[in-house]
């Protein structure tokens, strides 16, 4: 797990988690944290040489080698989407809707719409909270079944229980978080 430790992120996470933060400010903070996390989440993306024409001369530049697909887990993940799209505007967007069964704490899928071609894409799964890990694990399982190989899970707040679940179910998937909580409460919430 990579804890994206930056003063601007820490400031925004603190304000985000304050119970007195108004809804409009909360949404803006989620977007801003998403923007600030993009460089850390993408820093090892492969690039390919690209010959371009500048006003002075032709040069060799670099472009992303693989298309990017953003997968916000509905509905909460949508809050992170715009921050990522601000810096990755060419990214395709897939959607998966999962709701946690409050009795079993496991996810039930109610919607799934992803691009057919995921095999060659960098796939970033966005969900603000990594609590039990059930929703994240099921999302990753479905995306892998569709061919996704370059997966990353991005959240604002994680907890040890959710991390253990992802490390067990998907040890190949890097996890990025802006903050780490101590533990879940008795109802499985952060």
Long-range contacts (C-beta under 8 A, 24 or more apart in sequence): 1-158, 1-163, 1-174, 1-175, 1-176, 1-177, 1-180, 2-40, 2-174, 2-175, 2-176, 2-177, 3-177, 3-178, 3-179, 3-180, 4-36, 4-37, 4-40, 4-41, 4-176, 4-177, 4-178, 6-36, 6-40, 8-36, 9-33, 9-36, 9-37, 9-178, 10-179, 12-36, 12-178, 13-156, 13-157, 13-178, 13-179, 16-156, 17-157, 17-179, 27-79, 30-79, 30-80, 30-83, 30-128, 30-156, 31-79, 31-80, 31-82, 31-83, 31-86, 32-83, 33-80, 33-83, 33-156, 33-178, 34-79, 34-80, 34-81, 34-82, 34-83, 34-84, 34-86, 34-126, 34-154, 35-83, 35-84, 35-86, 35-87, 36-83, 37-83, 37-154, 37-176, 37-178, 38-83, 38-84, 38-87, 38-88, 39-87, 40-176, 41-124, 41-152, 41-154, 41-176, 42-88, 42-122, 45-122, 64-122, 66-120, 66-121, 66-122, 66-150, 67-91, 67-92, 67-120, 67-121, 67-122, 68-92, 68-121, 68-122, 68-123, 68-124, 69-93, 69-94, 69-114, 69-115, 69-118, 69-121, 69-122, 69-123, 69-124, 69-148, 70-94, 70-124, 70-126, 71-95, 71-96, 71-114, 71-123, 71-124, 71-125, 71-126, 71-139, 71-143, 72-126, 72-127, 73-97, 73-98, 73-125, 73-126, 73-127, 73-135, 73-136, 73-139, 74-98, 74-111, 76-127, 76-128, 76-129, 77-125, 77-126, 77-127, 77-128, 79-128, 80-126, 80-127, 80-128, 80-154, 80-156, 81-126, 84-124, 84-126, 92-121, 94-123, 96-139, 96-142, 98-135, 98-138, 98-139, 100-132, 100-134, 100-135, 100-188, 102-187, 105-132, 105-134, 105-188, 106-134, 106-138, 107-134, 107-135, 107-138, 107-139, 109-138, 109-142, 112-142, 114-142, 114-143, 114-146, 116-146, 117-147, 118-143, 118-146, 118-147, 118-148, 118-149, 119-147, 119-148, 119-149, 121-148, 121-150, 122-150, 122-152, 123-148, 123-150, 123-151, 123-152, 124-152, 124-154, 125-151, 125-152, 125-153, 125-154, 126-154, 126-155, 127-153, 127-154, 127-155, 128-155, 128-156, 128-157, 129-155, 129-156, 129-157, 129-158, 129-190, 130-155, 130-157, 130-158, 130-159, 130-162, 130-163, 130-166, 130-175, 130-177, 131-159, 131-161, 131-162, 131-184, 131-188, 131-189, 131-190, 132-161, 132-162, 132-165, 132-184, 132-188, 133-161, 133-162, 133-163, 133-164, 133-165, 133-166, 133-169, 134-165, 136-162, 136-165, 136-166, 137-165, 137-166, 137-169, 137-170, 140-166, 140-169, 140-170, 140-173, 141-169, 141-170, 144-170, 152-176, 157-181, 157-190, 159-183, 159-184, 159-190
